[in-house]
Structures are given as C-alpha cells and as structure tokens.
Amino acid sequence: MTNDTTLPANSVSADRRPARNGPAGADSTGSDDRTDRRPPEGPPRSGSRALDDDRLRADGGRVAPGLLPGGEGRPLSDVTVLELGHIIAGPFCSMVLADLGAEVIKVEHPELGDAVRDSSPIGNSSFNYVNRNKLGVALDLKSEEGRAVFHDLVEEADVLVENFAAGTADRLGVGYDDLAGVNDELVYCSIKGFNPGPYESFPALDPVAEALSGVMSVTGHPGEPPVRSGTSLSDMAASLYAAVTVLGAVRQRDATGEGQHVTVPLFESTVALMGYWLAYTQAYDDVPEPMGASHPGWAPYDVFESADDEWVFVGPSSDRQWRRFCDALDLDVAADDRFAELADRLDNREELHEIVAATCAEFGTDEIVARLQDAGVPVAPVNDTEDVCGDPHLRATEALAEVRATEGEGGRVRTPRFPARASGFDRVESSDPPALGEDTGAVLEALGYDREEIDRLHEEGVV
C-alpha cells in the first residue's frame, strides 16, 4: 500500500498530481508544482469543535474552492459531496457527481484507505479510474475526535455517498440517523447489495447481483457455464441510479429545505436492466437461454470470424439492411425464399449463420467493416482494451482523459471522461486521483483548523 500517511497531514506530495489550485476548469495535465495547496484564508479556528450556525461555504458553495477543477459554470458547482466509498459502487457514483461539477471529498482511514488501494493491478486500475476529480482526506472514524472532524465536514456538505456493508455506517456512528442530527439538509445516499427486505443483511458483490438478477442466465453460450459480464455491471448500474436519485433528492431539498436518506441496491438496479426479458418471460411463457452475441429477434445478428482471424459483429436489423448487407458482401441470397424476410431468416437461422460465416471468412476485418459501414449496415470489430485505448473516434471526441496513476506503478494513463455533452456547460477537466490523505491539511484549513491542531491530529493518528 502506498505509504503516504507517513507525511504530515498538511504536507504536499508535489510529484503525485498536477496543480489544482488554479482557476476552476484549468487543464489538469498542467504543472506538477503543488508546493502550496492551502485554500483561501478562512476564519481562524482551533480545536475540533462544532461549527457556528452560519456555514463557511461563502465561495461558490465549496468547502475548499480552487483545489478542484469544475467549480465554475457547472450544474453542481455549489454542491459538496462527502464520499465514504470503496472499490467501485460508491466511488463511481461520486465521480459522476464530480463530473457534473460537484466538489467531492473522499474520506478514508489514515492507514487502510480504500480497500483496492495498491491491492492488485486490477484494483489499482479501478481506483485510478473511479477516483479522479476528488480531494482525499484521511480520518479515523472510530475515534471520537475523528468523528468530530467528520461532523464538521458534514455540516458543510450537501450529499454523502457510502457503500459500506450493511450496518457498518451505523456501527461507526456515521449512519443517516447520526448525521441527520448534524445537518438536517444532508442528502445521504447508501449503495447496498439489496433494498430493505429479506435479503438486506446478505453480503453482496457485483457477481451476486448479476447471478440473482438473471443477467448471468442469458450471458455466455448455450450448454456452457453461466458467465458474468466483463465489467462491474451491477456496481456501475447501482452507481448511475444513485447519481440520478441524488440529483432528484438535492432538487427536492432545495425546494423543501429537508434532507433525506436514499438507498440504492445492486440487486434491484441490475434487475431493472433485465426488464424486457422479465416482460418477455411472463408474456410468452418462455425462459431465454444464453445467446452469446446473438439476439432472438434478428438474423443474421452475431459475431463472425474474418479472414485475419478476428471477430466482427454484424447486425442487419431490417429487410432493407439485409439486402444492403448481401450487396456489400457479394452474397447472392437476398432473394432466396429461405431468407427473403425477417421471419424466414429466423426460421432458417442456423443455415443462414453458416452461409454468413463462410462469407465473412473470405474478407479481412477492415474490409468487412468498410463495406458494411458504406452500405449503412450495423457492423463493428470486436475491439480489445488496447484497441479501445487507441480508438480514433475516442481521440477525436476527447473521450479519454490522461491522469497520473496514484496507485500501482505510476505513470500516466488514459481513462474515460464523462461521456455526455451539454450545450449549456463544458465537461470538467480530469484531475488525478488523490494519494491517501493528500488533501487532509488543505481541507481542514478551509474548515478553520490551524496548522498546530492539524499536526496534533496527525500525530495522534486521527488524520
């Protein structure tokens, strides 16, 4: 694990991340000079005591303005989010909010940090992706002083996102009931395995939700073992539902002045992705089997191997596209009674698959893609992750941002930016994920703690 906790809490590791104390929206790939990350001067303060009734956030609604990009002209520029998140679900949700301009403060244990910090190459990579655009604060929530400092943060926050195991937040004294008494306007978002009910106490992982939801039952190939998706589908589905629900709750809070507790489950969120299959099973009394890359409603609609031993997806989904498909690949079966209309092609799916497979095997991948794209037929090479990193469209649309890898072997890596565009505001420039506790001193200073008090808290292991 990266041993950044050996630094004083108010220290700055200038070689870890680009400067973020310039104007909001500055290019995060700029200078690495971070010799002073102190926020603008705040009111003098000493000790871990409750804040006055008047909130400190006088500058754009942020606790520590100027430390993160995106605080100006974005829809959530006046929203501060506290994250008690680890692995994927919680961090992905708060990253989405950060991409919309929120100030996100990630709170971790001073020694342990996020569970995937420096855990493995995959763990490191997931951390470096889902924790960009955040401030990193280290706090021991099991200590009385640590919780007192955390309460000071809660008083200044609009949203809290947590994905602890069921019951953990309450045991730590940072559950919704605990914190609603500190800030009754707080929108408290819990991402759990299950909604309250018979399963709520069960341990849950992404594959648990994929298995229970039915996703695994339709993924893979008939006669083979069930297959989980190749990414954290359930975690990210719950994260996106969480971000949407948080936005709704914040808007309602702005109208009513009252916070609320939002609970978002992995299981039910993944079931929501299976909605049309559930409707199909009930309407037609049929349980779908694994279908590989195909679809029961269209043919040909699958992946086929090319002459250069690569895979290409083709999916003409109308009779017009089917005729174009045949013309593009010099396939003389468009008028064949076995394949003339979609119903015919479905009735003769296996025979058609063999014909299309033999045809694709005569062409290289690039030629298949070019011919079908020119004909207006859905087609795509099956890219691996290296292909995606170098994809020309992603480069042209600036869909990937370069950040410095805080965990693992370091260096700079390209990770996805917020994919949506809006005419009313720019996307937030990506900043590097925080080293463990990297911004503790700067954030506490913004709350009014003096340097002597911050150093004492660090020496005692509170921060």
DRENDO-1510 file (C-alpha; in Angstrom, 1 decimal, always signed):
<recs>
REC; n; res; u; v; w
REC; 1; MET; +0.0; +0.0; +0.0 .
REC; 2; THR; +1.3; +3.5; -0.8 .
REC; 3; ASN; +2.6; +4.9; +2.4 .
REC; 4; ASP; +1.5; +8.5; +2.1 .
REC; 5; THR; +0.4; +8.5; +5.7 .
REC; 6; THR; +4.0; +8.9; +6.8 .
REC; 7; LEU; +3.7; +12.5; +5.6 .
REC; 8; PRO; +2.3; +15.2; +7.9 .
REC; 9; ALA; -1.4; +15.6; +7.2 .
REC; 10; ASN; -0.7; +19.1; +5.9 .
REC; 11; SER; +2.2; +18.1; +3.7 .
REC; 12; VAL; +2.0; +18.2; -0.1 .
REC; 13; SER; +3.4; +15.4; -2.3 .
REC; 14; ALA; +4.2; +17.7; -5.2 .
REC; 15; ASP; +5.2; +14.8; -7.5 .
REC; 16; ARG; +1.9; +13.0; -7.3 .
REC; 17; ARG; -0.6; +15.2; -9.1 .
REC; 18; PRO; -0.8; +18.3; -11.3 .
REC; 19; ALA; -1.6; +21.6; -9.6 .
REC; 20; ARG; -5.3; +22.0; -8.9 .
REC; 21; ASN; -5.1; +25.4; -7.2 .
REC; 22; GLY; -5.5; +27.4; -10.3 .
REC; 23; PRO; -8.8; +28.7; -11.8 .
REC; 24; ALA; -11.7; +26.3; -12.0 .
REC; 25; GLY; -11.6; +24.3; -15.1 .
REC; 26; ALA; -7.9; +24.6; -15.6 .
REC; 27; ASP; -6.2; +21.9; -17.6 .
REC; 28; SER; -5.3; +19.1; -15.1 .
REC; 29; THR; -2.4; +18.0; -17.2 .
REC; 30; GLY; -0.6; +21.2; -16.4 .
REC; 31; SER; +2.2; +22.0; -13.9 .
REC; 32; ASP; +3.1; +19.5; -11.2 .
REC; 33; ASP; +4.2; +22.3; -8.9 .
REC; 34; ARG; +2.0; +21.9; -5.8 .
REC; 35; THR; +4.2; +23.4; -3.2 .
REC; 36; ASP; +1.2; +25.0; -1.5 .
REC; 37; ARG; -2.3; +23.6; -1.7 .
REC; 38; ARG; -3.7; +25.9; +1.0 .
REC; 39; PRO; -7.2; +27.2; +0.3 .
REC; 40; PRO; -8.1; +30.9; +0.5 .
REC; 41; GLU; -7.7; +32.2; +4.0 .
REC; 42; GLY; -10.7; +31.3; +6.2 .
REC; 43; PRO; -11.7; +32.3; +9.7 .
REC; 44; PRO; -9.2; +31.4; +12.4 .
REC; 45; ARG; -10.1; +28.3; +14.3 .
REC; 46; SER; -8.6; +26.0; +16.8 .
REC; 47; GLY; -9.8; +22.6; +18.1 .
REC; 48; SER; -12.3; +20.1; +16.9 .
REC; 49; ARG; -15.5; +21.9; +17.9 .
REC; 50; ALA; -18.8; +22.2; +16.2 .
REC; 51; LEU; -19.1; +25.0; +13.6 .
REC; 52; ASP; -21.2; +28.1; +14.1 .
REC; 53; ASP; -24.7; +28.0; +12.7 .
REC; 54; ASP; -23.6; +30.0; +9.6 .
REC; 55; ARG; -21.9; +27.7; +7.1 .
REC; 56; LEU; -18.4; +28.5; +5.9 .
REC; 57; ARG; -19.1; +27.9; +2.3 .
REC; 58; ALA; -19.1; +31.5; +1.1 .
REC; 59; ASP; -17.2; +31.0; -2.1 .
REC; 60; GLY; -19.3; +29.1; -4.7 .
REC; 61; GLY; -20.7; +26.7; -2.1 .
REC; 62; ARG; -17.4; +24.7; -1.9 .
REC; 63; VAL; -15.6; +23.8; +1.3 .
REC; 64; ALA; -12.1; +24.3; -0.3 .
REC; 65; PRO; -12.6; +26.4; -3.5 .
REC; 66; GLY; -9.8; +26.3; -6.0 .
REC; 67; LEU; -8.5; +22.9; -5.2 .
REC; 68; LEU; -10.5; +21.0; -7.9 .
REC; 69; PRO; -11.4; +21.8; -11.4 .
REC; 70; GLY; -15.0; +22.3; -12.5 .
REC; 71; GLY; -16.3; +24.7; -9.8 .
REC; 72; GLU; -17.4; +27.4; -12.2 .
REC; 73; GLY; -20.3; +27.2; -14.6 .
REC; 74; ARG; -21.3; +23.6; -14.0 .
REC; 75; PRO; -24.7; +22.5; -12.7 .
REC; 76; LEU; -23.3; +21.1; -9.4 .
REC; 77; SER; -20.7; +23.8; -8.8 .
REC; 78; ASP; -22.3; +24.7; -5.4 .
REC; 79; VAL; -22.7; +21.1; -4.2 .
REC; 80; THR; -20.2; +19.4; -1.8 .
REC; 81; VAL; -20.2; +15.6; -1.7 .
REC; 82; LEU; -18.6; +13.5; +1.1 .
REC; 83; GLU; -17.7; +10.0; -0.1 .
REC; 84; LEU; -17.3; +7.1; +2.3 .
REC; 85; GLY; -16.8; +4.8; -0.6 .
REC; 86; HIS; -14.5; +1.9; -1.6 .
REC; 87; ILE; -13.9; -0.3; -4.6 .
REC; 88; ILE; -16.4; +0.6; -7.3 .
REC; 89; ALA; -20.0; +1.4; -6.4 .
REC; 90; GLY; -19.6; +4.4; -4.1 .
REC; 91; PRO; -16.6; +5.9; -5.8 .
REC; 92; PHE; -18.2; +5.6; -9.3 .
REC; 93; CYS; -21.3; +7.4; -8.1 .
REC; 94; SER; -19.4; +10.3; -6.6 .
REC; 95; MET; -17.2; +10.5; -9.7 .
REC; 96; VAL; -20.3; +11.1; -11.8 .
REC; 97; LEU; -21.3; +13.9; -9.5 .
REC; 98; ALA; -17.8; +15.3; -9.7 .
REC; 99; ASP; -18.0; +15.2; -13.5 .
REC; 100; LEU; -21.1; +17.5; -13.2 .
REC; 101; GLY; -19.0; +20.0; -11.1 .
REC; 102; ALA; -19.5; +18.9; -7.5 .
REC; 103; GLU; -16.7; +19.2; -5.0 .
REC; 104; VAL; -16.1; +15.6; -3.9 .
REC; 105; ILE; -14.2; +14.9; -0.7 .
REC; 106; LYS; -13.2; +11.3; -0.4 .
REC; 107; VAL; -12.8; +10.3; +3.3 .
REC; 108; GLU; -10.6; +7.2; +4.1 .
REC; 109; HIS; -9.0; +5.6; +7.1 .
REC; 110; PRO; -5.5; +7.0; +7.6 .
REC; 111; GLU; -3.8; +3.7; +7.4 .
REC; 112; LEU; -6.0; +1.4; +5.4 .
REC; 113; GLY; -7.6; +3.7; +2.9 .
REC; 114; ASP; -9.9; +2.4; +0.1 .
REC; 115; ALA; -9.9; -1.4; +0.0 .
REC; 116; VAL; -8.5; -1.5; -3.5 .
REC; 117; ARG; -5.6; +0.9; -3.0 .
REC; 118; ASP; -2.4; -0.8; -4.1 .
REC; 119; SER; -4.2; -4.2; -3.9 .
REC; 120; SER; -3.5; -5.6; -7.3 .
REC; 121; PRO; -3.0; -4.4; -10.9 .
REC; 122; ILE; -6.8; -4.6; -11.5 .
REC; 123; GLY; -7.6; -3.0; -8.1 .
REC; 124; ASN; -5.0; -0.2; -8.7 .
REC; 125; SER; -6.5; +0.4; -12.2 .
REC; 126; SER; -10.1; +0.6; -10.9 .
REC; 127; PHE; -9.0; +3.0; -8.1 .
REC; 128; ASN; -7.2; +5.3; -10.6 .
REC; 129; TYR; -10.3; +5.4; -12.8 .
REC; 130; VAL; -13.2; +6.0; -10.4 .
REC; 131; ASN; -11.4; +8.4; -8.0 .
REC; 132; ARG; -10.4; +11.2; -10.4 .
REC; 133; ASN; -11.6; +14.7; -9.6 .
REC; 134; LYS; -11.7; +14.2; -5.8 .
REC; 135; LEU; -10.0; +15.6; -2.8 .
REC; 136; GLY; -8.5; +13.0; -0.4 .
REC; 137; VAL; -9.0; +13.3; +3.3 .
REC; 138; ALA; -7.8; +10.7; +5.9 .
REC; 139; LEU; -9.9; +10.4; +9.1 .
REC; 140; ASP; -10.2; +7.7; +11.7 .
REC; 141; LEU; -13.9; +7.5; +12.2 .
REC; 142; LYS; -13.6; +5.1; +15.0 .
REC; 143; SER; -12.0; +7.8; +17.2 .
REC; 144; GLU; -14.1; +10.4; +18.9 .
REC; 145; GLU; -12.0; +13.3; +17.5 .
REC; 146; GLY; -12.1; +11.8; +14.1 .
REC; 147; ARG; -15.9; +11.7; +14.1 .
REC; 148; ALA; -15.9; +15.3; +15.4 .
REC; 149; VAL; -13.8; +16.4; +12.5 .
REC; 150; PHE; -16.1; +14.4; +10.2 .
REC; 151; HIS; -19.2; +16.2; +11.7 .
REC; 152; ASP; -17.6; +19.5; +10.7 .
REC; 153; LEU; -17.3; +18.3; +7.2 .
REC; 154; VAL; -20.9; +17.0; +7.3 .
REC; 155; GLU; -22.2; +20.4; +8.4 .
REC; 156; GLU; -20.7; +21.9; +5.2 .
REC; 157; ALA; -21.8; +19.1; +2.9 .
REC; 158; ASP; -24.9; +18.7; +0.7 .
REC; 159; VAL; -24.5; +15.0; -0.1 .
REC; 160; LEU; -22.9; +11.9; +1.5 .
REC; 161; VAL; -22.3; +8.7; -0.5 .
REC; 162; GLU; -21.4; +5.5; +1.2 .
REC; 163; ASN; -21.2; +1.8; +0.2 .
REC; 164; PHE; -20.2; +0.2; +3.4 .
REC; 165; ALA; -21.5; -3.3; +4.2 .
REC; 166; ALA; -25.0; -3.3; +5.7 .
REC; 167; GLY; -24.9; -1.9; +9.3 .
REC; 168; THR; -21.3; -0.7; +9.2 .
REC; 169; ALA; -22.1; +3.1; +8.9 .
REC; 170; ASP; -24.4; +2.8; +11.9 .
REC; 171; ARG; -21.7; +1.0; +14.0 .
REC; 172; LEU; -19.2; +3.7; +13.1 .
REC; 173; GLY; -21.7; +6.4; +14.2 .
REC; 174; VAL; -21.9; +7.9; +10.7 .
REC; 175; GLY; -25.3; +6.4; +9.7 .
REC; 176; TYR; -28.1; +8.5; +8.4 .
REC; 177; ASP; -29.8; +9.0; +11.8 .
REC; 178; ASP; -26.5; +10.1; +13.3 .
REC; 179; LEU; -25.7; +12.6; +10.6 .
REC; 180; ALA; -29.2; +14.0; +10.1 .
REC; 181; GLY; -28.9; +15.4; +13.6 .
REC; 182; VAL; -25.7; +17.2; +12.5 .
REC; 183; ASN; -27.1; +18.5; +9.2 .
REC; 184; ASP; -30.8; +18.1; +8.5 .
REC; 185; GLU; -30.4; +19.2; +4.9 .
REC; 186; LEU; -28.0; +16.4; +4.1 .
REC; 187; VAL; -28.9; +14.0; +1.2 .
REC; 188; TYR; -27.5; +10.7; +2.5 .
REC; 189; CYS; -27.0; +8.1; -0.2 .
REC; 190; SER; -26.4; +4.4; +0.7 .
REC; 191; ILE; -25.5; +2.0; -2.0 .
REC; 192; LYS; -26.1; -1.5; -0.8 .
REC; 193; GLY; -26.5; -5.0; -2.1 .
REC; 194; PHE; -30.2; -5.1; -1.5 .
REC; 195; ASN; -33.1; -2.8; -0.6 .
REC; 196; PRO; -34.5; -3.3; +2.9 .
REC; 197; GLY; -36.2; -6.7; +2.9 .
REC; 198; PRO; -35.5; -10.5; +3.2 .
REC; 199; TYR; -32.0; -10.2; +1.5 .
REC; 200; GLU; -30.8; -6.9; +3.1 .
REC; 201; SER; -28.3; -8.5; +5.5 .
REC; 202; PHE; -26.7; -10.8; +3.0 .
REC; 203; PRO; -23.2; -10.0; +1.8 .
REC; 204; ALA; -23.3; -8.8; -1.8 .
REC; 205; LEU; -20.8; -8.4; -4.6 .
REC; 206; ASP; -21.3; -7.5; -8.3 .
REC; 207; PRO; -21.5; -11.2; -9.4 .
REC; 208; VAL; -24.0; -11.9; -6.6 .
REC; 209; ALA; -26.3; -9.3; -8.1 .
REC; 210; GLU; -25.6; -10.5; -11.7 .
REC; 211; ALA; -26.5; -14.1; -10.7 .
REC; 212; LEU; -29.6; -13.2; -8.8 .
REC; 213; SER; -30.9; -10.8; -11.4 .
REC; 214; GLY; -30.8; -13.2; -14.3 .
REC; 215; VAL; -28.0; -11.4; -16.1 .
REC; 216; MET; -25.8; -14.5; -15.9 .
REC; 217; SER; -28.5; -16.7; -17.2 .
REC; 218; VAL; -28.5; -15.0; -20.6 .
REC; 219; THR; -24.8; -14.3; -20.8 .
REC; 220; GLY; -22.4; -16.8; -22.4 .
REC; 221; HIS; -23.3; -19.6; -24.8 .
REC; 222; PRO; -25.8; -22.5; -24.5 .
REC; 223; GLY; -24.5; -25.6; -22.8 .
REC; 224; GLU; -21.7; -23.6; -21.1 .
REC; 225; PRO; -21.4; -22.4; -17.5 .
REC; 226; PRO; -23.0; -19.0; -16.8 .
REC; 227; VAL; -20.8; -16.0; -17.3 .
REC; 228; ARG; -20.6; -12.7; -15.5 .
REC; 229; SER; -20.2; -9.6; -17.6 .
REC; 230; GLY; -16.7; -8.5; -18.3 .
REC; 231; THR; -17.0; -5.3; -16.2 .
REC; 232; SER; -18.6; -4.4; -12.9 .
REC; 233; LEU; -22.1; -4.1; -14.4 .
REC; 234; SER; -24.1; -4.3; -11.2 .
REC; 235; ASP; -21.9; -1.9; -9.3 .
REC; 236; MET; -22.0; +0.7; -12.1 .
REC; 237; ALA; -25.7; +0.3; -12.7 .
REC; 238; ALA; -26.4; +1.0; -9.0 .
REC; 239; SER; -23.9; +3.9; -9.1 .
REC; 240; LEU; -25.7; +5.5; -12.0 .
REC; 241; TYR; -29.1; +5.1; -10.4 .
REC; 242; ALA; -27.6; +6.5; -7.2 .
REC; 243; ALA; -26.3; +9.6; -9.0 .
REC; 244; VAL; -29.7; +10.2; -10.7 .
REC; 245; THR; -31.6; +9.8; -7.4 .
REC; 246; VAL; -29.2; +12.1; -5.6 .
REC; 247; LEU; -29.8; +14.8; -8.1 .
REC; 248; GLY; -33.6; +14.4; -7.6 .
REC; 249; ALA; -33.2; +14.5; -3.8 .
REC; 250; VAL; -31.0; +17.6; -4.0 .
REC; 251; ARG; -33.5; +19.4; -6.1 .
REC; 252; GLN; -36.3; +18.4; -3.7 .
REC; 253; ARG; -34.1; +19.5; -0.7 .
REC; 254; ASP; -33.6; +22.9; -2.4 .
REC; 255; ALA; -37.4; +23.3; -2.6 .
REC; 256; THR; -38.2; +22.0; +0.9 .
REC; 257; GLY; -35.1; +22.6; +3.0 .
REC; 258; GLU; -35.1; +19.0; +4.1 .
REC; 259; GLY; -32.6; +16.3; +3.5 .
REC; 260; GLN; -33.4; +12.6; +3.1 .
REC; 261; HIS; -32.0; +9.1; +3.0 .
REC; 262; VAL; -31.6; +7.5; -0.4 .
REC; 263; THR; -30.9; +3.7; -0.7 .
REC; 264; VAL; -29.8; +2.2; -4.0 .
REC; 265; PRO; -29.4; -1.6; -4.3 .
REC; 266; LEU; -27.1; -3.5; -6.6 .
REC; 267; PHE; -29.6; -6.4; -7.0 .
REC; 268; GLU; -32.7; -4.4; -7.8 .
REC; 269; SER; -30.7; -2.0; -10.1 .
REC; 270; THR; -29.5; -5.0; -12.1 .
REC; 271; VAL; -33.0; -6.4; -12.3 .
REC; 272; ALA; -34.1; -3.1; -13.8 .
REC; 273; LEU; -31.6; -3.7; -16.6 .
REC; 274; MET; -33.3; -7.1; -17.3 .
REC; 275; GLY; -36.8; -5.6; -17.6 .
REC; 276; TYR; -37.6; -6.5; -21.1 .
REC; 277; TRP; -36.5; -10.1; -20.5 .
REC; 278; LEU; -38.8; -10.4; -17.5 .
REC; 279; ALA; -41.7; -9.0; -19.5 .
REC; 280; TYR; -40.9; -11.5; -22.3 .
REC; 281; THR; -40.9; -14.5; -20.0 .
REC; 282; GLN; -44.2; -13.6; -18.5 .
REC; 283; ALA; -45.9; -12.7; -21.7 .
REC; 284; TYR; -44.7; -15.7; -23.7 .
REC; 285; ASP; -44.1; -18.3; -21.0 .
REC; 286; ASP; -40.6; -18.8; -22.3 .
REC; 287; VAL; -37.3; -18.6; -20.4 .
REC; 288; PRO; -34.4; -17.3; -22.6 .
REC; 289; GLU; -31.1; -19.2; -22.7 .
REC; 290; PRO; -27.6; -17.8; -23.0 .
REC; 291; MET; -27.3; -16.3; -26.5 .
REC; 292; GLY; -23.7; -15.3; -27.0 .
REC; 293; ALA; -23.6; -12.2; -29.1 .
REC; 294; SER; -26.8; -13.0; -31.0 .
REC; 295; HIS; -30.4; -11.9; -30.4 .
REC; 296; PRO; -33.6; -14.0; -30.8 .
REC; 297; GLY; -35.3; -11.2; -32.7 .
REC; 298; TRP; -32.9; -10.8; -35.6 .
REC; 299; ALA; -30.8; -12.8; -38.0 .
REC; 300; PRO; -28.1; -12.6; -39.0 .
REC; 301; TYR; -27.1; -10.8; -35.8 .
REC; 302; ASP; -23.9; -12.2; -34.3 .
REC; 303; VAL; -20.1; -12.2; -34.3 .
REC; 304; PHE; -18.3; -13.8; -37.2 .
REC; 305; GLU; -14.7; -14.7; -37.7 .
REC; 306; SER; -12.8; -12.8; -40.5 .
REC; 307; ALA; -10.1; -14.0; -42.8 .
REC; 308; ASP; -7.5; -12.5; -40.5 .
REC; 309; ASP; -8.8; -14.5; -37.5 .
REC; 310; GLU; -10.5; -11.6; -35.9 .
REC; 311; TRP; -14.1; -11.2; -34.8 .
REC; 312; VAL; -16.6; -8.8; -36.3 .
REC; 313; PHE; -20.2; -8.1; -35.2 .
REC; 314; VAL; -22.8; -7.7; -38.0 .
REC; 315; GLY; -26.5; -7.0; -37.4 .
REC; 316; PRO; -28.7; -6.0; -40.3 .
REC; 317; SER; -31.9; -5.4; -38.4 .
REC; 318; SER; -34.4; -4.7; -41.3 .
REC; 319; ASP; -35.2; -6.2; -44.6 .
REC; 320; ARG; -33.7; -3.2; -46.3 .
REC; 321; GLN; -30.4; -3.5; -44.4 .
REC; 322; TRP; -30.4; -7.3; -45.2 .
REC; 323; ARG; -30.4; -6.5; -48.9 .
REC; 324; ARG; -27.7; -3.9; -48.5 .
REC; 325; PHE; -25.7; -6.5; -46.4 .
REC; 326; CYS; -25.9; -9.0; -49.2 .
REC; 327; ASP; -24.9; -6.5; -51.9 .
REC; 328; ALA; -22.0; -5.2; -49.8 .
REC; 329; LEU; -20.5; -8.7; -49.3 .
REC; 330; ASP; -21.4; -10.1; -52.7 .
REC; 331; LEU; -23.8; -12.5; -51.1 .
REC; 332; ASP; -26.3; -13.8; -53.6 .
REC; 333; VAL; -29.1; -14.9; -51.3 .
REC; 334; ALA; -31.1; -11.7; -50.7 .
REC; 335; ALA; -34.0; -13.0; -52.8 .
REC; 336; ASP; -33.7; -16.6; -51.6 .
REC; 337; ASP; -37.1; -17.6; -50.2 .
REC; 338; ARG; -35.4; -19.0; -47.1 .
REC; 339; PHE; -34.1; -15.6; -46.2 .
REC; 340; ALA; -36.2; -13.0; -48.0 .
REC; 341; GLU; -38.0; -11.6; -45.0 .
REC; 342; LEU; -37.0; -11.5; -41.3 .
REC; 343; ALA; -39.4; -14.3; -40.3 .
REC; 344; ASP; -37.8; -16.5; -42.9 .
REC; 345; ARG; -34.4; -15.7; -41.7 .
REC; 346; LEU; -35.3; -16.5; -38.1 .
REC; 347; ASP; -36.9; -19.9; -39.2 .
REC; 348; ASN; -33.6; -20.7; -41.1 .
REC; 349; ARG; -31.2; -19.1; -38.6 .
REC; 350; GLU; -28.7; -21.9; -38.4 .
REC; 351; GLU; -28.4; -22.4; -42.2 .
REC; 352; LEU; -28.1; -18.6; -42.6 .
REC; 353; HIS; -25.4; -18.4; -39.9 .
REC; 354; GLU; -23.3; -20.9; -41.8 .
REC; 355; ILE; -23.6; -19.0; -45.0 .
REC; 356; VAL; -22.7; -15.7; -43.4 .
REC; 357; ALA; -19.8; -17.2; -41.5 .
REC; 358; ALA; -18.3; -18.7; -44.7 .
REC; 359; THR; -18.7; -15.3; -46.5 .
REC; 360; CYS; -17.0; -13.3; -43.6 .
REC; 361; ALA; -14.1; -15.8; -43.6 .
REC; 362; GLU; -13.3; -14.6; -47.1 .
REC; 363; PHE; -12.7; -11.0; -46.1 .
REC; 364; GLY; -10.4; -9.2; -43.7 .
REC; 365; THR; -11.8; -7.4; -40.8 .
REC; 366; ASP; -11.1; -3.9; -42.2 .
REC; 367; GLU; -12.8; -4.7; -45.5 .
REC; 368; ILE; -15.9; -6.2; -43.9 .
REC; 369; VAL; -16.2; -3.1; -41.7 .
REC; 370; ALA; -15.6; -0.7; -44.5 .
REC; 371; ARG; -18.0; -2.4; -46.9 .
REC; 372; LEU; -20.9; -2.6; -44.4 .
REC; 373; GLN; -20.3; +0.9; -43.0 .
REC; 374; ASP; -20.5; +2.3; -46.5 .
REC; 375; ALA; -23.7; +0.3; -47.0 .
REC; 376; GLY; -25.3; +1.7; -43.8 .
REC; 377; VAL; -25.4; -1.7; -42.1 .
REC; 378; PRO; -24.6; -2.0; -38.3 .
REC; 379; VAL; -21.1; -3.5; -38.0 .
REC; 380; ALA; -18.2; -3.3; -35.6 .
REC; 381; PRO; -14.9; -5.1; -35.0 .
REC; 382; VAL; -14.7; -6.7; -31.6 .
REC; 383; ASN; -12.1; -4.5; -30.0 .
REC; 384; ASP; -9.9; -5.5; -27.1 .
REC; 385; THR; -8.9; -2.9; -24.5 .
REC; 386; GLU; -5.7; -2.0; -26.3 .
REC; 387; ASP; -7.8; -1.2; -29.4 .
REC; 388; VAL; -10.1; +0.9; -27.4 .
REC; 389; CYS; -7.3; +3.0; -25.9 .
REC; 390; GLY; -6.2; +3.9; -29.4 .
REC; 391; ASP; -9.6; +4.3; -31.0 .
REC; 392; PRO; -9.5; +7.3; -33.4 .
REC; 393; HIS; -13.1; +8.3; -32.6 .
REC; 394; LEU; -12.4; +8.4; -28.9 .
REC; 395; ARG; -9.3; +10.5; -29.5 .
REC; 396; ALA; -11.2; +12.9; -31.9 .
REC; 397; THR; -14.0; +13.4; -29.4 .
REC; 398; GLU; -11.6; +13.7; -26.4 .
REC; 399; ALA; -13.5; +10.9; -24.6 .
REC; 400; LEU; -10.4; +9.8; -22.7 .
REC; 401; ALA; -8.5; +12.0; -20.2 .
REC; 402; GLU; -4.9; +11.5; -19.1 .
REC; 403; VAL; -4.3; +11.2; -15.4 .
REC; 404; ARG; -1.4; +10.2; -13.3 .
REC; 405; ALA; -1.8; +6.8; -11.7 .
REC; 406; THR; -1.7; +7.3; -7.9 .
REC; 407; GLU; -1.8; +3.5; -7.2 .
REC; 408; GLY; +0.4; +0.9; -8.8 .
REC; 409; GLU; +3.4; +1.6; -10.9 .
REC; 410; GLY; +2.6; +5.3; -11.5 .
REC; 411; GLY; +2.9; +6.8; -14.9 .
REC; 412; ARG; +0.1; +8.4; -16.9 .
REC; 413; VAL; -2.9; +6.5; -18.1 .
REC; 414; ARG; -6.0; +7.5; -20.3 .
REC; 415; THR; -9.3; +6.9; -18.6 .
REC; 416; PRO; -12.9; +7.7; -19.8 .
REC; 417; ARG; -14.3; +11.1; -19.2 .
REC; 418; PHE; -17.9; +11.9; -18.6 .
REC; 419; PRO; -19.5; +10.7; -21.9 .
REC; 420; ALA; -22.4; +13.1; -22.2 .
REC; 421; ARG; -22.2; +16.6; -23.7 .
REC; 422; ALA; -24.4; +19.6; -22.9 .
REC; 423; SER; -24.8; +22.9; -24.8 .
REC; 424; GLY; -25.0; +24.8; -21.5 .
REC; 425; PHE; -21.8; +23.8; -19.8 .
REC; 426; ASP; -18.4; +22.3; -20.5 .
REC; 427; ARG; -17.2; +18.9; -19.2 .
REC; 428; VAL; -14.9; +19.1; -16.2 .
REC; 429; GLU; -11.2; +18.7; -16.9 .
REC; 430; SER; -10.0; +15.5; -15.2 .
REC; 431; SER; -7.6; +15.7; -12.2 .
REC; 432; ASP; -5.5; +12.9; -10.8 .
REC; 433; PRO; -6.9; +10.6; -8.1 .
REC; 434; PRO; -5.7; +11.6; -4.6 .
REC; 435; ALA; -3.0; +9.9; -2.7 .
REC; 436; LEU; -4.2; +8.6; +0.7 .
REC; 437; GLY; -4.9; +11.7; +2.8 .
REC; 438; GLU; -3.3; +14.0; +0.3 .
REC; 439; ASP; -5.7; +16.9; +0.9 .
REC; 440; THR; -6.4; +16.5; +4.6 .
REC; 441; GLY; -4.4; +19.6; +5.6 .
REC; 442; ALA; -5.9; +21.8; +2.9 .
REC; 443; VAL; -9.5; +20.8; +3.7 .
REC; 444; LEU; -9.1; +21.1; +7.4 .
REC; 445; GLU; -7.6; +24.5; +7.0 .
REC; 446; ALA; -10.5; +25.5; +4.9 .
REC; 447; LEU; -12.8; +24.4; +7.8 .
REC; 448; GLY; -10.8; +26.8; +10.1 .
REC; 449; TYR; -8.4; +24.4; +11.8 .
REC; 450; ASP; -4.9; +25.8; +12.4 .
REC; 451; ARG; -1.7; +24.1; +11.4 .
REC; 452; GLU; -0.8; +23.3; +15.0 .
REC; 453; GLU; -4.1; +21.5; +15.5 .
REC; 454; ILE; -3.8; +19.6; +12.2 .
REC; 455; ASP; -0.3; +18.4; +13.2 .
REC; 456; ARG; -1.5; +17.2; +16.6 .
REC; 457; LEU; -4.4; +15.3; +15.0 .
REC; 458; HIS; -1.9; +13.6; +12.6 .
REC; 459; GLU; +0.5; +12.7; +15.4 .
REC; 460; GLU; -2.4; +11.1; +17.3 .
REC; 461; GLY; -3.5; +9.1; +14.3 .
REC; 462; VAL; -6.8; +10.9; +13.9 .
REC; 463; VAL; -6.0; +12.1; +10.4 .
</recs>
